[in-house]
Amino acid sequence: MTNIIKIAAAEIGVLEVKGEEHNPKIVRYAQEAGFTNITDDETPWCSIFINWCCLKAGLQRTNKANARSWLTVGIPTESPVPGDIVVFWRGRRDSWKGHVGIFTGYSKDQRTIYTLGGNQKNSVSIQGYGVDQLLGFRRLSTEGNMELPEPTLKIGSRGDEVEKLQKLLNELEYFCGAVDGIFGNRTALQLKALQKAEGKTEDGIYGKQTKALFEFIFQR
């Protein structure tokens, strides 16, 4: 996650150009991120910038220019760390408008969320947003790293499929330790904890029902 912060921070100070001219760097964000129809710096570009940063960092992307699209990728988290994605509402909570950036921290009173992003006061910058504007935090994974393992896995199982399961558990903050491909007691305990939290049978076995549970978690 630190990598995306470094990538975005290196762009701090990039500013829209007033008038008919456009900042070529902002246009480059759009072009390189796949938004080839955007050739100006006046189109709202917060999501474009985050897509560009994720492209450079090798992280999941939405490939969409609307900020709220980021609520559909990655894994939701209520314990954000610097580098997670944060999405806010604009205008009204139930409208389509929003803003997306990279979470960097809270203020001491926990009322402000400091966010590194683009199109913040027309520039790449760090700005504070009220917690009352928050829609959600998302934790991204590297592209192609969200492949679900094939069941059935249980204590004693070994191999690549177990590694996939351990990565997913760690991403969801059910920390099972090193990703070593060995389904031991710690992996079983964390899987049980996830099953319990989601109201499922706590058997510590990764079967078809648990695979379906992971699919549901990633889509919500």
KOLPATOR-464029 format. One record per residue: residue number from 1; residue in one letter; chain; y, x, z of N, C-alpha, C, CB in turn. Coordinates in nm, 3 decimals. Glycine has a CB too. Layout:
// KOLPATOR-464029
 pos code unit n_north  n_east    n_up ca_north ca_east   ca_up c_north  c_east    c_up cb_north cb_east   cb_up
 NUM    a    A       Y       X       Z        Y       X       Z       Y       X       Z        Y       X       Z
...
// end
This chain:
// KOLPATOR-464029
 pos code unit n_north  n_east    n_up ca_north ca_east   ca_up c_north  c_east    c_up cb_north cb_east   cb_up
   1    m    A  -0.120   0.080   0.000    0.000   0.000   0.000   0.127   0.085   0.000    0.000  -0.092   0.119
   2    t    A   0.120   0.205   0.055    0.240   0.289   0.061   0.289   0.322  -0.079    0.211   0.419   0.139
   3    n    A   0.198   0.334  -0.174    0.234   0.373  -0.309   0.334   0.277  -0.371    0.110   0.381  -0.394
   4    i    A   0.314   0.147  -0.354    0.405   0.050  -0.415   0.544   0.060  -0.354    0.350  -0.093  -0.399
   5    i    A   0.553   0.094  -0.226    0.684   0.112  -0.164   0.755   0.232  -0.225    0.669   0.131  -0.012
   6    k    A   0.683   0.340  -0.245    0.743   0.459  -0.306   0.792   0.429  -0.448    0.643   0.575  -0.308
   7    i    A   0.710   0.355  -0.522    0.747   0.321  -0.660   0.874   0.236  -0.663    0.632   0.247  -0.730
   8    a    A   0.879   0.134  -0.578    0.995   0.045  -0.575   1.118   0.116  -0.519    0.965  -0.079  -0.493
   9    a    A   1.099   0.196  -0.414    1.212   0.264  -0.351   1.279   0.362  -0.445    1.166   0.337  -0.225
  10    a    A   1.201   0.419  -0.536    1.258   0.513  -0.634   1.356   0.445  -0.728    1.147   0.580  -0.714
  11    e    A   1.351   0.312  -0.734    1.438   0.237  -0.825   1.560   0.178  -0.754    1.359   0.125  -0.892
  12    i    A   1.571   0.201  -0.622    1.685   0.145  -0.547   1.817   0.191  -0.610    1.678   0.188  -0.398
  13    g    A   1.906   0.094  -0.629    2.035   0.124  -0.689   2.047   0.078  -0.833    2.062   0.270  -0.682
  14    v    A   1.932   0.047  -0.896    1.938  -0.005  -1.033   2.009  -0.140  -1.030    1.795  -0.018  -1.097
  15    l    A   2.115  -0.154  -1.107    2.205  -0.268  -1.095   2.227  -0.335  -1.231    2.340  -0.224  -1.035
  16    e    A   2.239  -0.467  -1.230    2.271  -0.539  -1.353   2.407  -0.495  -1.406    2.270  -0.692  -1.327
  17    v    A   2.420  -0.500  -1.536    2.547  -0.467  -1.602   2.622  -0.596  -1.629    2.524  -0.386  -1.734
  18    k    A   2.746  -0.603  -1.585    2.825  -0.723  -1.610   2.863  -0.734  -1.757    2.952  -0.723  -1.523
  19    g    A   2.873  -0.857  -1.804    2.912  -0.879  -1.942   2.794  -0.888  -2.036    3.003  -0.769  -1.986
  20    e    A   2.819  -0.857  -2.162    2.718  -0.874  -2.266   2.616  -0.761  -2.269    2.784  -0.884  -2.400
  21    e    A   2.649  -0.648  -2.209    2.553  -0.537  -2.209   2.448  -0.559  -2.099    2.626  -0.402  -2.187
  22    h    A   2.337  -0.486  -2.110    2.227  -0.502  -2.016   2.177  -0.365  -1.972    2.112  -0.585  -2.080
  23    n    A   2.138  -0.356  -1.845    2.086  -0.230  -1.794   1.950  -0.203  -1.859    2.073  -0.233  -1.639
  24    p    A   1.938  -0.093  -1.933    1.812  -0.066  -2.002   1.693  -0.049  -1.909    1.826   0.057  -2.086
  25    k    A   1.718  -0.008  -1.784    1.607   0.006  -1.690   1.547  -0.130  -1.654    1.655   0.078  -1.562
  26    i    A   1.633  -0.231  -1.636    1.583  -0.365  -1.604   1.508  -0.423  -1.723    1.699  -0.458  -1.562
  27    v    A   1.560  -0.399  -1.841    1.490  -0.443  -1.962   1.355  -0.372  -1.972    1.575  -0.414  -2.088
  28    r    A   1.351  -0.244  -1.933    1.225  -0.169  -1.939   1.122  -0.227  -1.842    1.250  -0.020  -1.906
  29    y    A   1.167  -0.272  -1.724    1.072  -0.335  -1.631   1.000  -0.450  -1.701    1.146  -0.386  -1.504
  30    a    A   1.078  -0.532  -1.769    1.021  -0.649  -1.836   0.928  -0.608  -1.950    1.132  -0.740  -1.890
  31    q    A   0.973  -0.516  -2.032    0.894  -0.476  -2.147   0.761  -0.412  -2.106    0.973  -0.378  -2.234
  32    e    A   0.767  -0.321  -2.011    0.645  -0.250  -1.969   0.550  -0.342  -1.893    0.682  -0.130  -1.881
  33    a    A   0.604  -0.444  -1.826    0.519  -0.537  -1.750   0.462  -0.647  -1.838    0.598  -0.599  -1.636
  34    g    A   0.497  -0.644  -1.967    0.438  -0.741  -2.061   0.526  -0.859  -2.094    0.312  -0.790  -2.006
  35    f    A   0.650  -0.863  -2.044    0.741  -0.972  -2.075   0.829  -0.931  -2.194    0.829  -1.009  -1.950
  36    t    A   0.765  -0.921  -2.307    0.832  -0.863  -2.425   0.941  -0.952  -2.482    0.730  -0.834  -2.532
  37    n    A   0.942  -1.080  -2.443    1.045  -1.171  -2.494   1.174  -1.161  -2.414    0.995  -1.313  -2.491
  38    i    A   1.171  -1.087  -2.304    1.291  -1.072  -2.220   1.360  -0.941  -2.254    1.255  -1.077  -2.068
  39    t    A   1.481  -0.952  -2.303    1.555  -0.833  -2.348   1.693  -0.823  -2.283    1.571  -0.835  -2.500
  40    d    A   1.709  -0.889  -2.167    1.838  -0.887  -2.099   1.815  -0.865  -1.949    1.917  -1.018  -2.124
  41    d    A   1.925  -0.847  -1.876    1.914  -0.830  -1.731   1.968  -0.951  -1.657    1.989  -0.704  -1.687
  42    e    A   1.985  -1.063  -1.730    2.039  -1.184  -1.670   1.929  -1.284  -1.634    2.138  -1.249  -1.763
  43    t    A   1.814  -1.274  -1.701    1.700  -1.357  -1.663   1.656  -1.317  -1.522    1.581  -1.341  -1.766
  44    p    A   1.635  -1.416  -1.432    1.590  -1.380  -1.297   1.470  -1.286  -1.303    1.552  -1.508  -1.217
  45    w    A   1.482  -1.170  -1.237    1.383  -1.065  -1.261   1.313  -1.014  -1.136    1.449  -0.950  -1.328
  46    c    A   1.318  -1.091  -1.025    1.250  -1.044  -0.904   1.099  -1.034  -0.926    1.280  -1.138  -0.786
  47    s    A   1.039  -1.136  -0.988    0.895  -1.132  -1.014   0.860  -1.031  -1.121    0.844  -1.271  -1.054
  48    i    A   0.948  -1.017  -1.218    0.927  -0.916  -1.322   0.920  -0.777  -1.260    1.040  -0.921  -1.428
  49    f    A   1.012  -0.750  -1.167    1.014  -0.618  -1.103   0.888  -0.595  -1.021    1.137  -0.605  -1.013
  50    i    A   0.842  -0.696  -0.947    0.721  -0.679  -0.866   0.600  -0.661  -0.958    0.701  -0.799  -0.771
  51    n    A   0.595  -0.734  -1.069    0.487  -0.712  -1.165   0.489  -0.569  -1.217    0.499  -0.811  -1.283
  52    w    A   0.608  -0.517  -1.243    0.620  -0.379  -1.292   0.573  -0.280  -1.186    0.766  -0.347  -1.333
  53    c    A   0.615  -0.301  -1.061    0.573  -0.212  -0.953   0.421  -0.214  -0.935    0.642  -0.251  -0.821
  54    c    A   0.362  -0.334  -0.942    0.217  -0.346  -0.927   0.144  -0.282  -1.044    0.177  -0.493  -0.915
  55    l    A   0.202  -0.292  -1.163    0.144  -0.224  -1.279   0.137  -0.074  -1.254    0.226  -0.254  -1.406
  56    k    A   0.246  -0.017  -1.206    0.251   0.126  -1.179   0.159   0.166  -1.064    0.394   0.168  -1.148
  57    a    A   0.141   0.076  -0.968    0.058   0.106  -0.851  -0.089   0.070  -0.873    0.111   0.032  -0.730
  58    g    A  -0.120   0.005  -0.985   -0.258  -0.035  -1.011  -0.305  -0.150  -0.926   -0.348   0.081  -0.991
  59    l    A  -0.211  -0.238  -0.888   -0.243  -0.352  -0.802  -0.250  -0.480  -0.882   -0.140  -0.365  -0.690
  60    q    A  -0.305  -0.583  -0.820   -0.311  -0.715  -0.883  -0.171  -0.761  -0.923   -0.375  -0.817  -0.788
  61    r    A  -0.165  -0.836  -1.033   -0.038  -0.889  -1.083  -0.054  -1.037  -1.116    0.010  -0.809  -1.208
  62    t    A   0.059  -1.105  -1.127    0.055  -1.245  -1.171   0.079  -1.257  -1.320    0.157  -1.328  -1.095
  63    n    A   0.151  -1.159  -1.376    0.191  -1.164  -1.517   0.275  -1.288  -1.546    0.067  -1.162  -1.607
  64    k    A   0.345  -1.334  -1.444    0.433  -1.450  -1.457   0.570  -1.416  -1.400    0.373  -1.574  -1.386
  65    a    A   0.674  -1.479  -1.455    0.811  -1.446  -1.415   0.861  -1.530  -1.299    0.903  -1.462  -1.533
  66    n    A   0.783  -1.631  -1.255    0.830  -1.713  -1.144   0.779  -1.658  -1.011    0.784  -1.859  -1.161
  67    a    A   0.866  -1.656  -0.913    0.836  -1.591  -0.785   0.719  -1.655  -0.712    0.959  -1.594  -0.696
  68    r    A   0.708  -1.787  -0.719    0.603  -1.855  -0.643   0.464  -1.830  -0.699    0.630  -2.003  -0.641
  69    s    A   0.456  -1.772  -0.818    0.324  -1.738  -0.874   0.251  -1.638  -0.786    0.339  -1.682  -1.015
  70    w    A   0.326  -1.564  -0.702    0.264  -1.463  -0.616   0.187  -1.524  -0.500    0.369  -1.368  -0.562
  71    l    A   0.201  -1.654  -0.480    0.123  -1.721  -0.378  -0.021  -1.746  -0.424    0.188  -1.853  -0.341
  72    t    A  -0.051  -1.711  -0.550   -0.184  -1.738  -0.605  -0.268  -1.612  -0.621   -0.172  -1.806  -0.738
  73    v    A  -0.215  -1.495  -0.586   -0.291  -1.371  -0.602  -0.306  -1.302  -0.466   -0.223  -1.277  -0.705
  74    g    A  -0.403  -1.214  -0.459   -0.424  -1.142  -0.336  -0.481  -1.231  -0.227   -0.296  -1.080  -0.289
  75    i    A  -0.466  -1.186  -0.105   -0.521  -1.255   0.010  -0.407  -1.292   0.105   -0.627  -1.167   0.082
  76    p    A  -0.401  -1.418   0.151   -0.295  -1.454   0.246  -0.314  -1.382   0.378   -0.293  -1.605   0.268
  77    t    A  -0.206  -1.342   0.441   -0.214  -1.276   0.571  -0.098  -1.321   0.658   -0.213  -1.123   0.556
  78    e    A  -0.125  -1.335   0.786   -0.021  -1.368   0.884   0.017  -1.245   0.966   -0.067  -1.481   0.976
  79    s    A  -0.043  -1.131   0.931   -0.012  -1.005   0.999   0.029  -0.902   0.895   -0.135  -0.953   1.083
  80    p    A   0.146  -0.920   0.834    0.186  -0.834   0.723   0.211  -0.690   0.767    0.310  -0.888   0.658
  81    v    A   0.187  -0.599   0.675    0.219  -0.458   0.693   0.309  -0.417   0.578    0.089  -0.369   0.700
  82    p    A   0.389  -0.312   0.597    0.475  -0.268   0.487   0.394  -0.243   0.360    0.549  -0.140   0.527
  83    g    A   0.440  -0.303   0.252    0.369  -0.294   0.125   0.306  -0.426   0.083    0.263  -0.189   0.133
  84    d    A   0.292  -0.519   0.178    0.244  -0.653   0.142   0.354  -0.725   0.065    0.203  -0.734   0.269
  85    i    A   0.314  -0.828  -0.009    0.409  -0.907  -0.087   0.456  -1.025  -0.003    0.346  -0.956  -0.220
  86    v    A   0.585  -1.056  -0.011    0.641  -1.168   0.064   0.712  -1.262  -0.033    0.740  -1.117   0.175
  87    v    A   0.691  -1.392  -0.013    0.747  -1.494  -0.101   0.834  -1.589  -0.019    0.635  -1.572  -0.176
  88    f    A   0.954  -1.616  -0.069    1.049  -1.705  -0.002   1.080  -1.825  -0.092    1.178  -1.630   0.035
  89    w    A   1.127  -1.932  -0.031    1.176  -2.044  -0.110   1.326  -2.033  -0.127    1.139  -2.179  -0.044
  90    r    A   1.375  -2.092  -0.236    1.519  -2.099  -0.262   1.555  -2.243  -0.292    1.562  -2.004  -0.379
  91    g    A   1.673  -2.284  -0.251    1.717  -2.421  -0.276   1.653  -2.518  -0.179    1.685  -2.461  -0.418
  92    r    A   1.526  -2.552  -0.207    1.448  -2.638  -0.120   1.306  -2.583  -0.111    1.447  -2.785  -0.172
  93    r    A   1.242  -2.604   0.002    1.105  -2.556   0.020   1.011  -2.616  -0.085    1.055  -2.590   0.159
  94    d    A   1.034  -2.741  -0.123    0.943  -2.808  -0.215   0.986  -2.797  -0.361    0.931  -2.953  -0.177
  95    s    A   1.086  -2.712  -0.390    1.128  -2.693  -0.529   1.041  -2.586  -0.594    1.279  -2.655  -0.537
  96    w    A   1.066  -2.556  -0.721    0.991  -2.452  -0.790   1.056  -2.315  -0.772    0.979  -2.484  -0.939
  97    k    A   1.177  -2.313  -0.717    1.252  -2.189  -0.708   1.202  -2.103  -0.592    1.402  -2.218  -0.691
  98    g    A   1.213  -1.971  -0.609    1.171  -1.881  -0.502   1.219  -1.740  -0.525    1.022  -1.881  -0.489
  99    h    A   1.180  -1.654  -0.435    1.210  -1.511  -0.446   1.089  -1.434  -0.395    1.341  -1.472  -0.366
 100    v    A   1.061  -1.320  -0.459    0.947  -1.238  -0.419   0.992  -1.093  -0.405    0.831  -1.251  -0.521
 101    g    A   0.936  -1.027  -0.307    0.966  -0.886  -0.287   0.854  -0.819  -0.209    1.100  -0.869  -0.213
 102    i    A   0.882  -0.699  -0.162    0.785  -0.619  -0.088   0.828  -0.616   0.058    0.773  -0.474  -0.147
 103    f    A   0.739  -0.657   0.146    0.769  -0.659   0.289   0.784  -0.516   0.341    0.658  -0.733   0.366
 104    t    A   0.894  -0.493   0.418    0.913  -0.363   0.480   0.920  -0.371   0.633    1.040  -0.298   0.427
 105    g    A   0.944  -0.491   0.688    0.946  -0.503   0.833   1.030  -0.621   0.880    0.999  -0.376   0.895
 106    y    A   1.023  -0.645   1.011    1.102  -0.749   1.075   1.219  -0.687   1.150    1.015  -0.834   1.171
 107    s    A   1.320  -0.768   1.173    1.427  -0.727   1.264   1.373  -0.734   1.407    1.553  -0.818   1.248
 108    k    A   1.445  -0.675   1.502    1.399  -0.671   1.641   1.379  -0.812   1.698    1.498  -0.595   1.726
 109    d    A   1.462  -0.905   1.656    1.449  -1.041   1.710   1.351  -1.127   1.629    1.586  -1.109   1.712
 110    q    A   1.287  -1.066   1.528    1.185  -1.134   1.447   1.241  -1.250   1.364    1.075  -1.186   1.537
 111    r    A   1.371  -1.255   1.347    1.430  -1.365   1.272   1.459  -1.329   1.128    1.556  -1.409   1.339
 112    t    A   1.453  -1.200   1.099    1.485  -1.153   0.964   1.369  -1.071   0.909    1.614  -1.068   0.965
 113    i    A   1.338  -1.095   0.782    1.234  -1.020   0.713   1.302  -0.926   0.613    1.132  -1.116   0.640
 114    y    A   1.287  -0.797   0.634    1.347  -0.700   0.543   1.256  -0.681   0.421    1.372  -0.565   0.615
 115    t    A   1.318  -0.693   0.305    1.244  -0.701   0.180   1.299  -0.606   0.076    1.247  -0.843   0.127
 116    l    A   1.211  -0.527   0.018    1.246  -0.436  -0.091   1.210  -0.505  -0.222    1.173  -0.298  -0.078
 117    g    A   1.308  -0.521  -0.309    1.278  -0.591  -0.433   1.388  -0.583  -0.536    1.249  -0.734  -0.405
 118    g    A   1.364  -0.645  -0.649    1.460  -0.650  -0.757   1.534  -0.783  -0.757    1.392  -0.628  -0.890
 119    n    A   1.647  -0.784  -0.827    1.732  -0.904  -0.834   1.776  -0.949  -0.695    1.658  -1.017  -0.905
 120    q    A   1.799  -0.853  -0.608    1.853  -0.878  -0.475   1.997  -0.831  -0.475    1.768  -0.806  -0.363
 121    k    A   2.089  -0.927  -0.476    2.231  -0.897  -0.500   2.245  -0.823  -0.632    2.291  -0.813  -0.382
 122    n    A   2.169  -0.871  -0.731    2.173  -0.821  -0.869   2.125  -0.677  -0.883    2.313  -0.831  -0.923
 123    s    A   2.045  -0.631  -0.786    2.002  -0.492  -0.792   1.865  -0.475  -0.728    2.104  -0.400  -0.724
 124    v    A   1.811  -0.354  -0.741    1.695  -0.316  -0.662   1.748  -0.266  -0.529    1.606  -0.206  -0.734
 125    s    A   1.709  -0.331  -0.420    1.767  -0.299  -0.290   1.677  -0.352  -0.180    1.910  -0.357  -0.277
 126    i    A   1.713  -0.322  -0.058    1.648  -0.380   0.059   1.745  -0.480   0.120    1.605  -0.269   0.163
 127    q    A   1.700  -0.603   0.135    1.782  -0.709   0.190   1.705  -0.784   0.297    1.829  -0.805   0.078
 128    g    A   1.777  -0.853   0.384    1.715  -0.933   0.488   1.716  -1.081   0.452    1.785  -0.912   0.620
 129    y    A   1.602  -1.148   0.477    1.589  -1.292   0.452   1.540  -1.359   0.580    1.491  -1.320   0.332
 130    g    A   1.591  -1.478   0.606    1.553  -1.549   0.727   1.408  -1.592   0.725    1.641  -1.669   0.747
 131    v    A   1.344  -1.587   0.841    1.203  -1.627   0.849   1.187  -1.775   0.815    1.147  -1.600   0.991
 132    d    A   1.295  -1.854   0.826    1.285  -1.996   0.793   1.273  -2.018   0.643    1.406  -2.070   0.847
 133    q    A   1.293  -1.912   0.563    1.277  -1.922   0.418   1.138  -1.877   0.371    1.384  -1.838   0.349
 134    l    A   1.054  -1.833   0.464    0.925  -1.776   0.429   0.828  -1.881   0.376    0.864  -1.705   0.548
 135    l    A   0.762  -1.848   0.264    0.651  -1.928   0.213   0.517  -1.863   0.245    0.665  -1.948   0.063
 136    g    A   0.513  -1.730   0.244    0.388  -1.665   0.276   0.386  -1.518   0.242    0.276  -1.733   0.205
 137    f    A   0.291  -1.448   0.303    0.265  -1.307   0.273   0.133  -1.297   0.198    0.263  -1.222   0.404
 138    r    A   0.123  -1.202   0.106    0.000  -1.179   0.032  -0.034  -1.030   0.035    0.013  -1.230  -0.114
 139    r    A  -0.160  -1.002   0.054   -0.208  -0.864   0.052  -0.283  -0.841  -0.078   -0.299  -0.832   0.175
 140    l    A  -0.234  -0.748  -0.158   -0.292  -0.722  -0.289  -0.400  -0.615  -0.280   -0.184  -0.679  -0.387
 141    s    A  -0.490  -0.621  -0.374   -0.593  -0.519  -0.386  -0.577  -0.453  -0.522   -0.735  -0.580  -0.368
 142    t    A  -0.645  -0.342  -0.541   -0.639  -0.277  -0.671  -0.704  -0.367  -0.775   -0.708  -0.140  -0.667
 143    e    A  -0.655  -0.360  -0.897   -0.708  -0.444  -1.003  -0.857  -0.422  -1.018   -0.635  -0.416  -1.135
 144    g    A  -0.931  -0.532  -1.028   -1.075  -0.523  -1.045  -1.151  -0.496  -0.918   -1.106  -0.417  -1.143
 145    n    A  -1.080  -0.493  -0.803   -1.145  -0.460  -0.677  -1.187  -0.583  -0.598   -1.054  -0.374  -0.593
 146    m    A  -1.168  -0.703  -0.657   -1.197  -0.825  -0.587  -1.330  -0.886  -0.631   -1.086  -0.925  -0.607
 147    e    A  -1.414  -0.809  -0.692   -1.544  -0.860  -0.737  -1.629  -0.899  -0.617   -1.617  -0.754  -0.823
 148    l    A  -1.683  -1.019  -0.622   -1.766  -1.067  -0.512  -1.907  -1.011  -0.524   -1.770  -1.221  -0.510
 149    p    A  -1.965  -0.970  -0.412   -2.104  -0.921  -0.416  -2.201  -1.035  -0.440   -2.140  -0.847  -0.285
 150    e    A  -2.318  -1.000  -0.488   -2.422  -1.100  -0.511  -2.508  -1.114  -0.385   -2.510  -1.061  -0.634
 151    p    A  -2.535  -1.238  -0.345   -2.621  -1.258  -0.229  -2.768  -1.232  -0.266   -2.605  -1.403  -0.173
 152    t    A  -2.855  -1.213  -0.169   -2.833  -1.228  -0.027  -2.823  -1.090   0.038   -2.946  -1.311   0.038
 153    l    A  -2.728  -1.077   0.135   -2.712  -0.953   0.208  -2.719  -0.982   0.358   -2.579  -0.883   0.171
 154    k    A  -2.786  -0.896   0.432   -2.799  -0.913   0.577  -2.825  -0.778   0.640   -2.912  -1.014   0.612
 155    i    A  -2.839  -0.776   0.773   -2.865  -0.650   0.843  -2.984  -0.579   0.780   -2.890  -0.675   0.994
 156    g    A  -2.962  -0.452   0.747   -3.065  -0.373   0.682  -3.043  -0.356   0.533   -3.198  -0.434   0.704
 157    s    A  -2.958  -0.443   0.473   -2.928  -0.429   0.330  -2.845  -0.303   0.307   -2.853  -0.554   0.277
 158    r    A  -2.860  -0.245   0.190   -2.786  -0.124   0.154  -2.745  -0.128   0.008   -2.869   0.002   0.183
 159    g    A  -2.643  -0.051  -0.025   -2.608  -0.034  -0.165  -2.470  -0.082  -0.203   -2.705  -0.104  -0.247
 160    d    A  -2.446  -0.088  -0.334   -2.314  -0.121  -0.387  -2.268  -0.261  -0.348   -2.315  -0.110  -0.538
 161    e    A  -2.360  -0.357  -0.342   -2.320  -0.493  -0.307  -2.269  -0.500  -0.164   -2.437  -0.589  -0.327
 162    v    A  -2.329  -0.423  -0.076   -2.283  -0.418   0.063  -2.144  -0.356   0.069   -2.382  -0.338   0.152
 163    e    A  -2.120  -0.253  -0.012   -1.987  -0.192  -0.016  -1.882  -0.295  -0.057   -1.985  -0.072  -0.115
 164    k    A  -1.915  -0.378  -0.157   -1.821  -0.482  -0.200  -1.790  -0.577  -0.085   -1.878  -0.561  -0.321
 165    l    A  -1.894  -0.615  -0.012   -1.875  -0.706   0.102  -1.787  -0.641   0.209   -2.010  -0.746   0.162
 166    q    A  -1.812  -0.516   0.239   -1.734  -0.447   0.341  -1.588  -0.434   0.300   -1.793  -0.309   0.369
 167    k    A  -1.561  -0.408   0.173   -1.424  -0.400   0.125  -1.353  -0.534   0.143   -1.421  -0.357  -0.023
 168    l    A  -1.422  -0.642   0.110   -1.362  -0.774   0.121  -1.333  -0.809   0.266   -1.454  -0.879   0.059
 169    l    A  -1.426  -0.778   0.355   -1.404  -0.805   0.497  -1.283  -0.727   0.549   -1.529  -0.768   0.578
 170    n    A  -1.273  -0.601   0.512   -1.160  -0.519   0.554  -1.029  -0.575   0.500   -1.178  -0.374   0.509
 171    e    A  -1.029  -0.622   0.373   -0.910  -0.679   0.313  -0.864  -0.803   0.390   -0.936  -0.715   0.167
 172    l    A  -0.961  -0.880   0.441   -0.930  -1.002   0.515  -0.901  -0.976   0.662   -1.045  -1.099   0.502
 173    e    A  -0.896  -0.847   0.699   -0.866  -0.803   0.836  -0.979  -0.833   0.933   -0.739  -0.870   0.884
 174    y    A  -1.101  -0.842   0.881   -1.221  -0.843   0.965  -1.282  -0.703   0.949   -1.323  -0.960   0.922
 175    f    A  -1.226  -0.611   1.025   -1.252  -0.470   1.002  -1.393  -0.431   1.045   -1.149  -0.385   1.075
 176    c    A  -1.471  -0.388   0.945   -1.610  -0.350   0.972  -1.629  -0.199   0.965   -1.703  -0.420   0.873
 177    g    A  -1.518  -0.125   0.966   -1.529   0.020   0.966  -1.539   0.078   0.826   -1.648   0.062   1.046
 178    a    A  -1.602   0.194   0.818   -1.613   0.266   0.692  -1.693   0.185   0.590   -1.679   0.404   0.713
 179    v    A  -1.650   0.192   0.465   -1.723   0.127   0.356  -1.835   0.223   0.314   -1.628   0.092   0.235
 180    d    A  -1.951   0.206   0.378   -2.060   0.301   0.358  -2.183   0.241   0.290   -2.102   0.359   0.491
 181    g    A  -2.176   0.110   0.258   -2.288   0.047   0.190  -2.407   0.019   0.280   -2.332   0.132   0.078
 182    i    A  -2.387   0.028   0.412   -2.496   0.001   0.507  -2.460  -0.123   0.589   -2.520   0.125   0.602
 183    f    A  -2.538  -0.227   0.574   -2.514  -0.353   0.646  -2.572  -0.340   0.786   -2.576  -0.475   0.569
 184    g    A  -2.485  -0.300   0.880   -2.526  -0.283   1.018  -2.471  -0.391   1.107   -2.484  -0.148   1.069
 185    n    A  -2.478  -0.369   1.238   -2.435  -0.469   1.334  -2.286  -0.502   1.323   -2.465  -0.421   1.474
 186    r    A  -2.204  -0.400   1.297   -2.059  -0.424   1.291  -2.023  -0.513   1.172   -1.983  -0.291   1.282
 187    t    A  -2.087  -0.488   1.058   -2.063  -0.572   0.941  -2.107  -0.715   0.969   -2.137  -0.516   0.818
 188    a    A  -2.222  -0.730   1.034   -2.272  -0.864   1.067  -2.179  -0.936   1.163   -2.412  -0.855   1.127
 189    l    A  -2.127  -0.865   1.264   -2.038  -0.925   1.362  -1.908  -0.973   1.297   -2.007  -0.825   1.473
 190    q    A  -1.853  -0.892   1.207   -1.729  -0.931   1.141  -1.751  -1.046   1.045   -1.668  -0.812   1.067
 191    l    A  -1.866  -1.048   0.979   -1.897  -1.160   0.891  -1.913  -1.289   0.972   -2.026  -1.132   0.810
 192    k    A  -1.976  -1.278   1.088   -1.988  -1.394   1.177  -1.850  -1.443   1.222   -2.075  -1.358   1.300
 193    a    A  -1.761  -1.349   1.253   -1.627  -1.386   1.297  -1.553  -1.463   1.187   -1.547  -1.261   1.336
 194    l    A  -1.568  -1.418   1.063   -1.507  -1.488   0.950  -1.568  -1.627   0.936   -1.525  -1.408   0.820
 195    q    A  -1.700  -1.635   0.942   -1.766  -1.765   0.929  -1.720  -1.861   1.038   -1.918  -1.747   0.935
 196    k    A  -1.707  -1.812   1.160   -1.662  -1.896   1.271  -1.520  -1.945   1.248   -1.671  -1.819   1.403
 197    a    A  -1.432  -1.853   1.205   -1.292  -1.889   1.183  -1.277  -1.994   1.074   -1.212  -1.766   1.146
 198    e    A  -1.371  -1.996   0.979   -1.364  -2.091   0.868  -1.451  -2.214   0.891   -1.406  -2.023   0.740
 199    g    A  -1.508  -2.225   1.012   -1.587  -2.343   1.045  -1.722  -2.350   0.979   -1.512  -2.462   1.010
 200    k    A  -1.780  -2.234   0.948   -1.910  -2.228   0.882  -2.017  -2.181   0.979   -1.904  -2.135   0.759
 201    t    A  -2.142  -2.192   0.936   -2.254  -2.147   1.018  -2.243  -1.998   1.044   -2.388  -2.180   0.950
 202    e    A  -2.249  -1.959   1.171   -2.231  -1.819   1.209  -2.366  -1.747   1.210   -2.162  -1.808   1.348
 203    d    A  -2.416  -1.715   1.092   -2.545  -1.648   1.086  -2.536  -1.500   1.050   -2.634  -1.717   0.987
 204    g    A  -2.414  -1.454   1.014   -2.398  -1.313   0.979  -2.472  -1.273   0.854   -2.443  -1.227   1.091
 205    i    A  -2.504  -1.371   0.771   -2.576  -1.345   0.645  -2.487  -1.384   0.528   -2.712  -1.424   0.639
 206    y    A  -2.479  -1.297   0.430   -2.402  -1.325   0.310  -2.496  -1.389   0.208   -2.334  -1.195   0.253
 207    g    A  -2.491  -1.523   0.206   -2.572  -1.598   0.111  -2.484  -1.673   0.013   -2.664  -1.696   0.184
 208    k    A  -2.541  -1.771  -0.056   -2.467  -1.845  -0.157  -2.350  -1.922  -0.095   -2.559  -1.941  -0.231
 209    q    A  -2.372  -1.979   0.023   -2.264  -2.055   0.088  -2.149  -1.964   0.130   -2.319  -2.129   0.210
 210    t    A  -2.182  -1.843   0.176   -2.076  -1.751   0.216  -2.002  -1.698   0.094   -2.134  -1.634   0.298
 211    k    A  -2.072  -1.677  -0.015   -2.005  -1.637  -0.139  -1.905  -1.744  -0.183   -2.109  -1.611  -0.252
 212    a    A  -1.948  -1.871  -0.174   -1.858  -1.981  -0.209  -1.737  -1.984  -0.116   -1.932  -2.115  -0.203
 213    l    A  -1.757  -1.948   0.010   -1.647  -1.942   0.106  -1.545  -1.837   0.064   -1.700  -1.910   0.247
 214    f    A  -1.591  -1.719   0.024   -1.500  -1.615  -0.023  -1.421  -1.663  -0.145   -1.578  -1.486  -0.057
 215    e    A  -1.489  -1.729  -0.237   -1.421  -1.780  -0.357  -1.311  -1.876  -0.317   -1.521  -1.851  -0.451
 216    f    A  -1.338  -1.962  -0.218   -1.238  -2.058  -0.172  -1.119  -1.985  -0.108   -1.301  -2.157  -0.071
 217    i    A  -1.147  -1.884  -0.027   -1.040  -1.810   0.040  -0.948  -1.743  -0.062   -1.100  -1.704   0.135
 218    f    A  -1.004  -1.685  -0.166   -0.923  -1.613  -0.264  -0.840  -1.706  -0.353   -1.011  -1.527  -0.350
 219    q    A  -0.879  -1.833  -0.359   -0.808  -1.927  -0.446  -0.705  -2.009  -0.373   -0.906  -2.019  -0.511
 220    r    A  -0.706  -2.009  -0.240   -0.614  -2.097  -0.168  -0.477  -2.032  -0.149   -0.673  -2.134  -0.032
// end
